[in-house]
Amino acid sequence: MNGADVDTGGRAGGTGVAVIADDHDRGGGPGHGPGRGPGRGPGGGRHGAGGRGRLMAGLRRRLVKRRIRIRRTRGRRLRRALVVLLALLANLVGAAVVAYHLTKIPEPHPETAMQSTVFVDDHGDYLGRRGPVDRQEIPLSQVPRYVQEAVIAAENRSFRSDTGISPRAIARAAWATVSGGDRQGGSTITQQYVKNALLSPEQTLSRKAREALISIKLDRTRSKDEILQGYLNTVYFGRGAAGIQSAARNYFGVDAKDLTVSQGAALASVINIPSYYEKAGSDPKVTAKLVDRWEWVLDAMAHSGAITSAQRAGARFPAFRFYPPGDTDGQRQYLIDAAASEAADRLGITEDQLARGGYTVRTTFDLTAQDATAELAADGTEKKTGEKTAEEKAADAKAGGKKRAEVKTSGDVRVHTAVVALVPGDGAVRVLYGGADYASQPFNDARDGAVEAGTALQPFSGMKLLDPLTDLTRTAAPTPLRLASAYATAAAHGVYATPYTVAKITRAGRTLYEAHPRTRTAMTRADAGMVAKLLYGRLDAAPATRTGAAGLRTLWQTTYDEHLTLTVALFAEHPAKGKKEALPAPLPYTAGSRSLSVSEGVWSKIVGTAEGHDPAAEPNPGLPTGQTKPILATR
C-alpha cells in the first residue's frame, strides 16, 4: 500500500514537475489536468519560486561585481578619455596653426578695387561721375575722427582692442548654418572688411573659418587705422554708394572731410541695413526708424568720449538729399564728355581707365550759369506760321536786322542753340551748352557742331592771323567754340589762349594735374583793335557785340570784353521722320529774340562785380599787362 502510494506519488510529482516546466516554457498558460496549473501540487509551487529566486540573486551578484569593476577602472578610463581629448585638441590647435601660417591675405576683389571718377564744377559743386561703381578711395586722414568713431560705435565698439574676430558671433553664425536658422552677421569691422573686400559673401562653414583666420592675421599684420580705412572705403551705404566719400556726396552733397557730427552718425547708422535706410528723408517710416538708431549711435559716442556732452545735446538729425536722385542727362553729360576726354588726355590714359581710376576732376564750368543757359534756351518759343508781335519784331531787328523779321516759316522746325562762354587770355570754358537734352542728342553742337558762319567772320577778313587761327577765314562752318576763341583773342589784344575745361585732377588727396593757361600771339594788337572797331557799338565800349548770319539758316551773336567772351549760335532743321533724314530749315521768327535773350541773360548771370570790389585787384597771368580775369557773380 505504501509502496504503491510512493510510486504513484512519485509519478504524480514527476508529472507535476514536468508540467510546470512545460508551462514555464509556454509562458505559464492555464493547465488542463491535475498538477499543470500554477500552485497545483506541493512540489510544483516550491520549485517555481526557488527558480525565480535563484535568477534574481544571480542578477544582483552580477550587478554588484560590475559596480565594483567600474569603481576600480574609473580613474583609468577618465585618464584615457582625457588623453584622447587632449590629443584631439592638440590636433585641432596644430591644424589651426598650420592653417594660419598657410593662409595668405588675398588681394581685394577687382570690383572692390574699382572706383568712379567724380566731376565737380569750378566752385566744387557736384557735376556727375563716370565709372562702373560709385566709389572713391580716400585716406583715413580725410575722414573726421568723429565720423570714424561713429562707425565704430554703430558696428563694432570693441574694434580698437579686439583681435579681429568675435568668437561668440562666429559660433552663432556657425550654429545658424548647421541648424538651418537665419543667417547671422559678420560681426567685427575687420571681419566685415574681409568678407566684403577679400572673400565671397557665401555663408558656409569653410568660408567662415577662412574669414576668421584672415581676420586674425590681418589684425596682427596691419594697424587698426589701415583696417578701418579699407573698411570705410569699401562698405556699402546704399544709394549706390560704396565707401564713405561717395556716401557723403550721395546723402548730403559734401565731401567726407566736410561731414558734421550729425551727418557722420547718420551715415554710420545706415550701414546696418543700407537698402532700407537709403530712403530716409523721403519715407517717413524709414526716417523715424533711422532717427532712433542715430540717437543710439550718438549716445554711445558721448558715453565713450568721442564727442562732448555739448555736441550730443546740440546734435540735430540732418536733412538728406532727395532720393532717388535725378540722372545726369540733360546738360551735365555734355560737360562731363568734354572734361573726361580732356582729363584722360592730360593723364595719358584712356577714358575707360579714367572712369575706373577714382579721380576727382575739377572742371572750369560754372554750373549755375550752365543751368541758367539751359533755362533761357528752353524758354524760346518756335512759331510755325503767323505774324510776330511788335516786341518780337523790335528784338529781331536788334539781333539780326529787319530782313529776318519779314520771313515766315512753315512745318515742324527744330532750333539748335549752342552757347560758349570762356575767359579771354586764359581759355577757361565757363559755359558749354551743346543741346537741349543729352539723352536725345549726345552730339555737342557747341564743341563739335559745324555752323555756317557767314558774316560772323567778317571782322577777321583781310588780317594776318597766326596759328591756330591761320585758316579761320577759310572755314565756312567753324564750331561755336572755335569762333568764340577767335573773338576771345581779339578781346585779349591778340593773345590766343587754348580753350580748356579741366582745371585740376586729384586722386586720394594728391594733385596729379593742374592747368595753366597756354597762350600765344595769334594776331597783332592793332588787328585786335580793328576787330573792336568793326563790332556793333562804339570803340572801347564794354561789352562789344557782333551779330552775324549765314542767310536765314544761321544766326550768331558774340559779346565780349576783357573778362569774358560769350558766343551764341542758332541754326534750324526739319527733324528726321522715319526713313527721312533731317533737313536744314530757315530759322523761325523767334530766332532773333531767342539769341538776344540768351546772350543778355547769360552775360548778366556770369559777369558782375561784387559791391565794393575792384576787378583790377585780381590780375590774370594769362592776360596782357593791365588786364584782369572776370569776376563771376556766382562765386
Disulfide bonds with the S-S distance in Angstrom:
none
